[in-house]
Amino acid sequence: MLGIIGGSGLTQLANLDVSHREVVRTPYGEPSGPLTFGRIGCRDVAFIARHGHGHTIPPHLVNYRANMHALESSGATAVVSVASVGGIRSDMAPGVLVVPHQIVDYTWGREMTFQSGGDGPVVHVDFTDPYDEEVRRRLLDVARRIGEAVVDGAVYATTQGPRLETAAEINRLQGDGADIVGMTGMPEAGLARELELPYAALCVVANWAAGRADSAHGIRFDSLEAVLQLSMVRIRRIIEGFCAD
């Protein structure tokens, strides 16, 4: 079963043939909302909206541990995370789809690990390559097959949010090697690795990051919704192709 985490712009999957919805209890509290189960093509799918119904949960308060545990305990064998990001690199313009290959984590104060201590020896996980290469490659191959342009590889800087970054902060992120910036890439990817759950992200660039191009003097929120709506149609096509593979 494929687990799908929907971010900004993807609060539901129109191409999901829904069988049922279920509130999944976890040792880590409540997930962002009920899991929606069904099928896309020939594949079983479990979907959760990261920010909850109505997009009411800010990125720093998402219960990432509960979300990942709920998907894993419900039978997900791989997870595709959909997220909107800001573009830092010159080719990361609004509307570009990208499958990142690396992460730099700037978040703080979030529940980052299932290793809570006291219940056994500490277990370390290798995180050299934070995204599962097989899932990444399948997303890219599907996109090519159906004629959707998707960029292969980017460094995803995960910031705390919910405010957007200053132009100086984006300059710093670029100096650190970041290509895109978002608020939900971590601890999601790290938790998936702890669960040995293959995980990759499919990101849509919703806007230029602060200080870049038409965001040089501020983020233009009025254009974000149109970009996300058009891009999510493409995202759904790729997911549909992924499930048909």
Secondary structure, 3 states (H helix, E strand, C coil): CEEEEECCCCCCCCCCEEEEEECCCECCECCCCCEEEEEECCEEEEEEECCCCCCCCCHHHCCHHHHHHHHHHCCCCEEEEEEEEEECCCCCCCCCEEECCEEEECCCCCCCCCCCCCCCCCCCCCCCCCCCHHHHHHHHHHHHHHCCCEEECCEEEECCCCCCCCHHHHHHHHHCCCCEEECCCCCHHHHHHHCCCCEEEEEEEEEECCCCHHHCCCCCHHHHHHHHHHHHHHHHHHHHHHHHC
